[in-house]
Amino acid sequence: MTYPLQKKDTSILYVEDEELLRKNLISFLHRRFGVVYSAANGMEGLELFTKHLPDIVITDILMPVMDGLEMVKRIKQLQPDIPIIITTAFSDTQYLMQAISLKVDGYVTKPIDYNDLLDAINRIIHFLTSKTLEISYTESLKRIQRMLSGAIDALAYAIESRDPYTAGHQKRVARLAGAICVQMGCTEEEVRKIEIVGVIHDIGKISIPAEMLMKPYDLQDAEMSLLHNHCKVGFDILKNIEFPFPVAEIVYQHHERLDGSGYPRGLMKNDIIFEARIISVADVVESMYSHRPYRPSCGIDKAIEEILTHRETLYDAEVVDACAALFKRGYTLDAKI
């Protein structure tokens, strides 16, 4: 959604070390907003912020003298509620995660699309100028989801771009997990939560060498141990981000099994979060159905046979029944995502 531009009453601080990009974007912003201050690094940006107290800060992450993350930390100490938009590349994943943990209000990927940047700015202006002072829980949740959704998609892309054989895996798992929730009668909010986790459940694989993920044969013991550690890595990446539900713990548990045979902690039965049980079933079905470098697709019949055979031993019975019912009704993993 694009909101009407506020041209006169909005001051913006733009921090970017690339001179040509900075000059072009300053000119673009000047034509649309009241005052635009510019800086070439975080130290200059911090000085301008304390001097002028702009309404919105837009900053790059990787810069000399003082990087964008350090500048954001210091600005947040001075004015915790200041809206901040970061500009970053898909390859800056670790920095993007740190920026999200600092509660930035938006991000735009490089090369910068001016329309995307305007939308990000105008969403903030719309929120700041809202006549409603009391924001309901639902509205707050939607705002959090809006801020996180783009970053989540970027993280998913960063992982999948390293492993073409599993491209789309996370999104298919998210879509199937959401469909299972619907089949089980979950609320719209619960479905949205499980889809968010599904899209990033394998975030920890970003720590695994791409060549290992694409091996055309079974992994050795040491390699398998490294692969199993992706759940813990995912937890460590996500644990300091203030999601409105336990995303990090669900990611940590999505390979646990009811009988304790899963990993990495060997949790059993009720120790496993219900959302993690849903993700685990969706993950198994999608993984068996899809082609892998070391084996062809097992087919959907084999995938459903797997979860039905181990119903109540490895996988939650209610989740298995809902998943099986979906495919019996004609659900397909081949649908466009």
C-alpha positions, 0 to 999 in steps of 0.5 A: 500500500502506498500512502500520500506523501508528506512533503513539508513536515518530514525531515530525513537523515540519509547516511551512505558512504557511496558518494554517487548513490548518496548524491542521487538519492539526496536529490530524489528525496529533496524533491519529495520531503521537507529537509534532507541531511546527508552523511558519509559514515556513521560518525557524521550521521550521529553528529547530524542526528544529535544536532538536527533530530530528524524525523526518520533515519535511512542508513547503509550498514557497511561503512568506514569510521563507524558502521551503520549498526553502531550508529543505530545503537547510539541513536536508539540510546538517545531516542528509542522510538526514532524510525530507522530504515536500513539499506542492505544487500542480500549478502549482508545477512548477518548484519541484517539480522543484527539490524532487525534485533535493534528494532529498525522499522524497515529495510530496502535492498540494494540496488535501491528501488526508489519506489520501495524506499518511498513505500517504506518511508510513507508507511512510517509517516502514515504510522507517525501521523495516525490520529489513533493514539491507542494502537490495538494488539492486532494492529501492533502485530500487523506492524511487526509482521510488516517490518519482518516479512521483507527481512524474512524473505531476504533471509530465505533467499540468501539461504536458497541461493546457495543451494539450488536443489532446495530452492523453494523448500522453505516456502513450500514447507511454510505453505504446507504447514499453513494448510495443515493449520487450516485443516486443524481449525487454527485461527488466521493468526496461528496460520500466519505464525506457522508460515513465518516460521516455515519460511525461515526454519532452515536459516541455520543452514547458512553456516553450512558450506554450499558445496556440502549441501549440494553433494551428490552422495550421502554425507560422512559422519562429521558432515552429518554432525555439522548438518544437524547443528543447523537447528542450534545455529538457527536458534542462535541467529533468531533468539535475540529478535523480539518476535511476538511468539517463540520463533527461535525455539520452534526453529530449534525443535523442528527436527525433534521426534516424539520418541526422543530420537530426533536432534539436536536435544532429543526432546520427547512428546510434550517437551516439543512445541506444538508448532514445531511438530507441525513444521517437522511433518511439513518438512519431512513430506516436502523433503521426501517429495522433492529431488535432492542431489543424492537421490531422486524424489521419493514421491508423495505416496512414500512421503505420506506413508512415512508419516502415517507409519510413524504416527504417534511414535515420531510425529504428532497424530493430529498433525499427521491426520490433518496432513494426510487429509489434505493430500487425499483432498487433492492438495499438491506441493507443485502449486506455484509459490 
